[in-house]
Amino acid sequence: MVRMSVLADCLKTISNAEKRGRRQVLVRPVSKVVIRFLRQMQVHGYIGEFEIVDDHRANKIVVELIGRLNKCGVISPRFDISHGDIEKWVVNLLPSRQFGCILISTSQGIMTHQEAKRKKTGGKIIGFFY
């Protein structure tokens, strides 16, 4: 079967492992977007360390789970989002203003919705986690 979205498969695997109470999970294949998404999750404290394993194909990632992640997902299709629309998406996707992040792909790289508001930039919405 054809893999439609590498990022969606990765986040679904992590979410399922988190629900089962696993301490670590193996994610494959890997892309640059997956690595940047996981790095943002790690910076905000939702996952622990992750290690990229080179298998001479599409690589694998071993992610350490810390039990803090409630839900993560991909927004497909990747809608355009302007600086003014960020607040509308925050209200629709996140359960509260106090926690959770929406990741946006901008011309300045992948960043959270708080950074995009601070830099007054828009982009394409990738996904969310809380």
Backbone as a ProteinNet text record, in pm:
[ID]
protein_1_A
[PRIMARY]
MVRMSVLADCLKTISNAEKRGRRQVLVRPVSKVVIRFLRQMQVHGYIGEFEIVDDHRANKIVVELIGRLNKCGVISPRFDISHGDIEKWVVNLLPSRQFGCILISTSQGIMTHQEAKRKKTGGKIIGFFY
[TERTIARY]
83.3	0	87.9	41.2	118.5	105.9	217.7	220.2	187.8	77.1	34.2	109.7	123.9	189.5	281.9	410	508.3	487.4	459.1	438.9	315.1	206.2	83.7	107.2	177.2	207.5	293.8	391.8	481.2	403.3	321.6	247.7	143.8	82.2	-15	54.1	172.8	249.9	287.8	333.9	371.6	249.7	138.6	16.1	-34.1	-32.8	-77.8	13	143.8	238.4	220.9	193.8	172.2	45.8	-59.4	-183.2	-162.8	-76.4	-48.3	46.3	108.2	198.8	340.8	381	515.8	617.2	741.4	848.2	922.3	924.9	988.8	917.4	937.2	868.1	963	951.1	1030.8	945.1	995.7	921.9	1001.3	932.1	997.2	895.4	926.8	1053.6	1069.2	1179.4	1214.3	1218.3	1178.1	1194.3	1240.3	1279.4	1324.6	1211.7	1089.9	975.1	948.3	959.3	939.2	1042	1166.8	1272.9	1248.2	1209.2	1183.9	1060.8	958.7	838.6	874.9	951.2	992.4	1082.6	1167.1	1254	1171.1	1064.6	977.1	904.5	860.9	796.3	893.1	1019.2	1121.4	1152	1161.5	1189.4	1080.1	956.5	843.8	817.5	896.7	889.6	783.6	735	632.1	690.9	812.8	882.9	1024	1090.1	1228.4	1323.2	1437.9	1537.2	1488	1538.1	1514.2	1644.5	1659.8	1784.5	1753.1	1828	1809.9	1902.2	1843.6	1918.6	1931.1	2053.5	2078.4	2073.3	1977.7	1966.9	1993.9	2057.4	2091.2	1968.3	1852.8	1730.6	1669.4	1555.8	1487.8	1508.4	1596.7	1629.7	1511.7	1542.1	1442.2	1473	1372.7	1392.1	1339.5	1418.4	1374.1	1342.2	1215.9	1169.1	1143.8	1200.6	1174.4	1049.4	951	826.3	831.5	775.3	777.6	638.5	536	400.7	328	375.7	312.8	222	238.2	165.8	22.6	-75.1	-215.3	-263.1	-231.5	-275.9	-183.3	-160.3	-85.5	-144.8	-137.9	-196.8	-148.4	-185.1	-147.3	-271.2	-254.1	-362.6	-340.2	-431.6	-419.1	-550.1	-549.4	-436	-372.9	-252.5	-179.8	-234.8	-329.7	-397.4	-302.7	-323.8	-252.3	-308.3	-220.5	-263.1	-189.5	-266	-205.3	-187.6	-117.2	-90.9	-221.7	-323.4	-451	-533.1	-510.1	-589.1	-535.3	-418.4	-356	-445.5	-504.8	-587.9	-709.8	-769.2	-884.8	-847.3	-728.7	-683.9	-650.6	-594.8	-563.9	-692.2	-795.6	-924.2	-983.3	-971.2	-1030.7	-954.4	-822.1	-742.4	-699.2	-663.6	-605.3	-712.5	-699.5	-801	-796.8	-681.3	-666.5	-554.6	-556.1	-449.1	-319.5	-329	-211.9	-113.2	-158.3	-65.4	-101	-2.4	-19.4	41.2	73.1	134.4	76.6	69.9	39.3	166.3	209.9	331.6	296.1	368.7	345.2	475.2	465.9	581.3	583.1	684.4	696.1	820.4	841	961.9	1085.8	1067	1177.2	1196.9	1129.9	1142.9	1016.5	1020.3	905.9	909.1	796.8	791	652.8	644.6	516.8	432.8	304.9	216.5	256.6	316.8	360.4	473.6	570.9	681.2	630.5	535.9	482	408.3	336.3	268.7	370	476.8	579.5	650.4	676.5	746	649.4	519.7	414.5	425.7	430.7	441	336.3	303.2	209.1	280.5	203.7	262.1	158.8	204.6	114.5	111.6	-7.3	-22.6	10.1	97	143.1	68.4	69.3	7.7	3.6	-33.2	-48.7	-9.9	15.8	35.7	4	-49.5	-75.3	-80.9
-118.5	0	125	227.9	350.2	435.9	491.5	577.8	720.2	774.6	907.6	1019	1008.4	1114.3	1052.8	1076.8	1023.5	1086.6	1216.7	1286.9	1235.9	1211.3	1160.9	1022.8	936	802.5	811.1	899	916.2	961.7	1064.9	1117.8	1019.3	943	842.6	731	689.8	587.4	634.8	759.5	814.9	826.6	872.5	888.2	752.9	651	518.2	458.9	476.1	424.9	497.7	626.3	705	657.1	627.5	576.7	440.2	358.3	225.2	230.5	344.8	359.4	313.6	311.2	268.9	375.9	332.8	426	475.4	395.6	439.3	377.4	438.6	393.7	409.6	316.5	319.8	376.1	482.1	550.4	537.9	500.7	497.5	521.5	572.8	632.4	773.5	838.8	968.5	1072.6	1193.5	1306.3	1427.3	1532.3	1654	1715.9	1711.2	1768.8	1692.4	1559.2	1477.6	1514.7	1529.8	1562.7	1699.8	1797.2	1931.7	1933.5	1855.7	1845.5	1785.7	1676.4	1612.1	1703.3	1781.6	1873.8	1979.2	2028.4	2125.7	2061.1	1936.6	1865.4	1847	1821.4	1801.5	1933.1	2042.4	2173.4	2212.1	2179.8	2214.7	2110	2003.2	1907	1799.6	1772.8	1670.1	1531.7	1524.5	1396.6	1413.2	1300.5	1304.5	1309.5	1246.5	1242	1155	1183.7	1093	1074.4	953.4	915.1	865.7	916.2	875.3	756.6	644.1	521.8	508.2	502.3	491	344	308.1	169.9	158.6	261.2	265.8	264.4	296.9	308.6	445.2	444.8	570.6	607.9	538.1	562.4	535.8	537	516.6	613.5	641.4	725.7	649.1	646.2	590.7	709.3	720.8	834.3	788.3	860.4	834	911.1	840	903.5	928.6	1042.7	1076	1079.9	1049.3	1040.2	1172.5	1276.7	1407.7	1439.6	1366.7	1396.1	1342.7	1429.9	1388.6	1358	1445.7	1426.1	1501.7	1443.6	1513	1471.8	1561.8	1530.5	1622.6	1585.4	1659.3	1727.5	1847.6	1916.8	1897.3	1824.6	1795.5	1831.3	1909.2	1968.1	2080.3	2116.6	2221.1	2357.5	2405.7	2531	2649.5	2750.7	2877.1	2946.8	3008.9	3076.4	3210.4	3317.9	3450.3	3486.7	3595.3	3638.8	3659.4	3712.2	3738.1	3613	3506	3383	3288.8	3317.2	3224.5	3202.5	3309.6	3299.3	3209.4	3217.2	3132.9	2984.8	2950.5	2812.2	2764.1	2853.4	2817.2	2780.5	2859.6	2832.6	2700.3	2671.2	2549.3	2422.2	2428.9	2306.9	2276.4	2378	2353.5	2359.8	2278	2275.6	2399	2464.5	2579.3	2668.1	2793.6	2884	2857.4	2791.4	2774.5	2670.2	2571	2468.1	2419.8	2354.9	2305	2399.5	2345.3	2423.6	2383.1	2480.9	2456.7	2488.8	2398.6	2422.3	2475.2	2579.1	2646.1	2646	2610.6	2614.9	2751.7	2831.7	2965.5	2973.6	3089.6	3109.8	3115.9	3136.9	3140.9	3007.4	2903.1	2770.6	2729.1	2610.6	2558.9	2618.8	2680	2744.4	2726.4	2752	2741.9	2866	2857.8	2971.4	3094.1	3073.6	3188.5	3263.9	3189.1	3252.3	3325.6	3264.5	3326.5	3455.9	3457.3	3580.1	3687.5	3646.6	3741.5	3801.5	3718.7	3766	3824	3818.4	3869.6	3810.3	3676.6	3607	3496.5	3457.2	3347.6	3235.3	3137.2	3024.9	2917.9	2794.3	2680.1	2603.7	2567.5	2496.5	2349.9	2294.8	2157.1	2063.3	2095.1	2006.6	2071	1989.4	2040	1930.8	1970.4	1874.9	1942.4	1862.1	1910.1	1792.3
0	0	0	-65.1	-80.4	44.9	87.6	204.8	159.7	209.9	166.1	236.6	368.1	443.5	548	533.1	627	764.6	766.3	893.4	966.4	893.3	955.9	1015.9	944.2	996.6	1122	1119.5	1233.9	1357.2	1342	1457.4	1508.4	1419.6	1462	1539.8	1495.2	1565.7	1705.7	1715.7	1845.8	1937.1	1882.9	1962.3	2013.8	1928.6	1969.9	2076.8	2061.1	2161	2294.1	2287.8	2410.1	2483	2407.4	2468.3	2532.5	2472.5	2527.9	2646.8	2671.2	2784.1	2755.7	2630.8	2594.8	2634.9	2656.6	2691.9	2568.9	2462.4	2338.4	2219.4	2103.8	1983.5	1864.2	1768	1645.5	1532.8	1469.4	1363.3	1234.5	1125.8	997.2	888	772.5	732.5	790.3	755.3	811.8	700.7	731.9	639.8	720.4	650.6	718.2	799.3	746.2	816.5	945.5	942	1061.8	1168.7	1128.7	1223.9	1286.5	1206.6	1259.5	1349.5	1313.6	1397.4	1533.2	1532.4	1657	1739.9	1673.9	1746.5	1820.3	1756.1	1823	1941.5	1924.2	2034.8	2150.9	2119	2221.4	2293.3	2219.6	2279.2	2378.4	2346	2432.9	2541.1	2544.4	2653.6	2641.2	2521.6	2504.8	2478.9	2427.2	2410.5	2465.1	2488.8	2534.6	2416.4	2432.5	2325.9	2210.2	2090.8	1978.5	1903.7	1848.9	1783.1	1642	1545.1	1406.5	1379.6	1334.6	1306.5	1155.1	1106.3	962	921.9	836.9	790.6	639.6	579.9	438.1	347.9	402.4	321.8	351.5	418.1	451.1	597.2	668	807.9	902.2	1031.9	1136.5	1248.7	1330.1	1448	1568.7	1675.6	1802.9	1893.4	1933.5	2013.3	2155.5	2252.3	2394.4	2434.9	2489.6	2532.9	2683.1	2724.9	2867.5	2928.8	2849.5	2903	2914.6	2848.1	2859.1	2740	2631.1	2507.6	2515.9	2493.6	2492.1	2350.9	2257.7	2120.4	2026.5	1910.9	1806.8	1673.1	1578	1449.1	1339.4	1218	1098	1043.5	993	924.5	774.8	712.7	571.3	502.5	398.3	329.5	411.4	375	447	405.6	485.9	454.7	469.5	384.4	400.3	522.8	599.8	720.5	726.2	740.5	750.7	897.6	921	1058.6	1135.9	1070.4	1136.6	1164	1088.4	1104.1	1211.4	1265.4	1360.9	1482.1	1533.5	1654.1	1629.7	1510.9	1477.1	1481	1427.6	1427.3	1567.9	1651.1	1790	1863.5	1844.9	1911.2	1863.7	1733.8	1679	1716.3	1724.5	1739.8	1882.8	1958.9	2090.9	2199.7	2303.8	2409.1	2499.8	2507.6	2596.5	2544.5	2584	2542.8	2618.6	2733.9	2819.8	2768.4	2694.2	2649.4	2510.3	2448.5	2313.2	2211.5	2095.6	1988.4	1853.8	1765.6	1625.8	1549.2	1461.9	1384.6	1246.2	1206.4	1080	1000.7	873.2	784.2	716.8	747.7	691.5	603.7	544.5	464.5	553.5	683.5	778.8	849.5	805.3	863.8	937	996.5	1072	1212	1252.1	1383.4	1444.4	1574.1	1644.1	1615.5	1656	1630.6	1712.7	1831.5	1911.3	1840.7	1785.7	1713.9	1590	1518.6	1397.5	1432.1	1544.2	1585.1	1622.3	1691.5	1733.1	1612.5	1510.3	1390.3	1286.5	1317	1228.4	1087.6	1083.5	955.2	947.2	827	803.6	730.4	685.4	613.8	590.9	591.1	576.1	707.3	751.1	878.6	858	943.8	930.3	1024.8	1153.2	1251.3	1388.3	1487.9	1623.8	1721.8	1845.3	1953.9	2086.4	2178.8	2315	2408.9
[MASK]
++++++++++++++++++++++++++++++++++++++++++++++++++++++++++++++++++++++++++++++++++++++++++++++++++++++++++++++++++++++++++++++++++

